[in-house]
Amino acid sequence: MTSLSEPALALGAVTVVIAVVALLLALLCRKHVRRGRKMEAALKSSEARRLGMEAAVRSSEARVQSAEAGRLGAESRADDVEARAGRFRDEVSHLVAVRLPALALHLISSHHPVPGLLHKDAAEPEDVELLDSVLTLVSGIVVKERRRVDAAARAALRGASQDSQALSYRLQTELDALQKEFTGSRSLTHKVLTADHLNEQNLRLIQRTAIVCGAWPGHVRKDTYVTEIVTGASSRLRGFERVKINSRLGASDIGIVGRAAEPVAVACTELMANALEHSRDDLAVDVSLIKTGNGSVCITIDDAGKGMTPEAVARGARLISAEQQEVMLTELGDPPSQGFAAIGRLVADHGFHVSIDNPSPYGGVRAVVTIPPNLLTSIDEEAAPPSVMAPQPPMAPRAEMRPTPDADAADDAAGASRPRTPAPGTAAELPQRRRRVHAAPTGEVAAPTHRAPDPERSRDAWSDFQKGLESGQNGTDLEETQ
Amino acid sequence: MSRDKHQRRLLPAYLATGSGTASLPSTLDTLTALRASGRPLASYHTPVHGRVVELVTDGSLTAVEIAGYLGLPVSVCLMLAEQLVGDGLLNASVPTPDALAPSRAGRPSRQLMEEVLSGLQALRVA
C-alpha cells in the first residue's frame, strides 16, 4: 500500500497538516481576536482615562493657576498674620513684664498707674478684651486674697487685743483699790499712780487696736458728763497736763448717753494724742466744749503744731468718714496709723461726727467732734455730782459774784468775826464743815469773852448731862416718876 | 471717783496730782490740819489743786476730810496736800489739843478741867 498511495498519503498528510495548521491558526486567530478585543477595550478605556486625565490635568492646571494667584495673596496675608501674632506676642510680653507688675503696685497704692497696650490702635478688639480680662482677673484674685489674709490677721489681732484689754482692766481695778486702801508713803502713792497711768496708756493702745480690728470699745458706761468724758480721754495719754480743757457749755449737766460715752472718749483720746504728738512739748492743746445753737455739743481740739499736709488730711478724712466700711490693716501703713481708722469705725457705729479738715487758729490742726442731740442727755447733778477732776462749769457767773471785798469790808466794819461767806461756787456743790474759824491771829481772838470759865454753869451743865444719862439708862422709871 | 461701783473708772486719780512729779517726803499725816496760805495757784497746778485750796481758804480741814469732800483716795489727797505745802499754798499744822496749846489765854481753867475729869470719872462709875 505504501507504493500505491504514497502521493496520496503525502497529500493526505499535507492536508492533515494543513488542517491542523489551519486549526491551529484558527485557534490562534481566535485567541488573537480575543486578545485584540481585550486590547481594544483596554485601549478604549485607556483613552477614556487619558481624556479624563487630560481633563484633570487641565483642571489642576487651572487650579494651580488660581493657586498661584492665591499664593501671592496668601503670602501677603500670611505676613499680616505673622505681624499680628508678633504684636500679640509683644502685647503679652508687655502684659507680663510691665502691666501686671504695675497692676500689683496699683493695687497697693492707686498712685501707680497701670499702662495700657503697646499698640492700642492696631490691636484687635478681642485681643484688647482678652488682655484686659487678664488684668481684671488678676486684680480680682489679688484683692480677694488680700481681704482674706487681712481678715485673718484682724481676727487674730482682735482676739489678742481683747484678752489683753481685759487683763489691763483688771490691773486698773487693782491699782485703783491700792490707791484707795493704802495711805503709805508718798513715794508709794507716786509709784502706784505712775503705774496706773502707764496701764492706762497701754489700755488705750490695746483698745484702739481692738477697735480697728472690728471689736467694740470694751464696755458700756452709764450716761456720763461731757466734761468727764473729755477729761477722762485726756488722762489716757502721756503729757495730759498739756491738754487744757475749757468748758463753755451753757449747763453743767450735759451728758452723753451711755452707749456713746466710751466711743466718744476713745475718739477724743485719739484726736488729743495726734495733737500732743504733733506739737512741741511746751505747747498746750486747747480743748473747748461748746453747745451749738442746734443742740449739738462740739468738742474742739486745737493744737499749735505744724499741721497736716493736704494728703494727710484727705487720707484722715477718708478714714474717719462714716462711709468707710472696712478698714484693712494693709492700708494703714507701717507702723499702722490706727487713730483715724479707729475713729472711723466708731463714727460709723455710733453716729457722732468728727472733722479734721479745718485749720487751727494756731496754725496746727483743729479737730472737731460733734455730738448730735440724740446722743446727749442731761444728768441729775444732785444724784450724781460731776467729779472734781472734770473742768468746772463756766466761770462767768462766778465772776459776777466776785465783788465780795465790799461785803468783807461791811463785815469788818460791823466788827463781826464770824465766818466769811463760803467761797462761791464750792458752797453750792459741796457741803462743807467749817471746823475752825481762824478769823484773826489767835492772840486777838484770845479775849476770853466768849468762853468765860463759869464753874457754876459748868457744874449745872454736867449735872444736867448726868441726869440725862441716868434717865437714858433707866428711862421708864424716871418717866413714871415724872 | 466712779459714781457707780459697777462702772469702769473714767477719771483716774493721777489726773488730780498731775504726772511727772518728783517723789515727795511723807511729812503729812491724815489728821494734819491744812489751811490755805493765800498764795495764788501757778499754771502747773491742776484744777483739783485749786479745789483743795478753795476748800481750806476759810478754815482748816484735815487731809482726810478734804479727801472725803473731793471724793479722792486719801493717799492721793495726802499727795496733793504735800505738793501744795511744798509749793507754799497750804500751811500744815499738827492738830494739837487745845489744852496743850502754848498760850493759856482763853483756855479753860485748871479747876474746870478737874471738874471735867471728875465728871468723866463719875460717868465711868455710873
Interface residues (C-beta under 8 A of the other chain):
Chain A: Y169 Q172 D176 Q179 K180 F182 T183 G184 S185 R186 S187 L188 T189 H190 V192 L193 T194 D196 H197 E200 H219 R221 K222 T224 E228 I229 T231 G232 S234 S235 R238 F240 E241 A265 A384 S387 V388 M389 A390 P391 Q392 P419 R420 P422 A423 G425 T426 L430 P431 Q432 R433 R434 R435 R436 V437 H438 T442 G443 V445 A446 A447 P448 R451 P453 P455 S458 R459 W462 F465 Q466 L469 E470 Q473
Chain B: M1 R3 D4 Q7 R8 R9 L10 L11 P12 A13 Y14 L15 A16 T17 G18 S19 G20 T21 S23 L24 P25 S26 T30 A33 R35 Y44 T46 P47 V48 R51 E54 L55 T57 D58 G59 S60 L61 E65 Y69 L70 G71 L72 P73 V74 S75 V76 L78 M79 E82 S103 A105 G106 P108 S109 Q111 L112 E115 V116 G119 A122 L123 A126
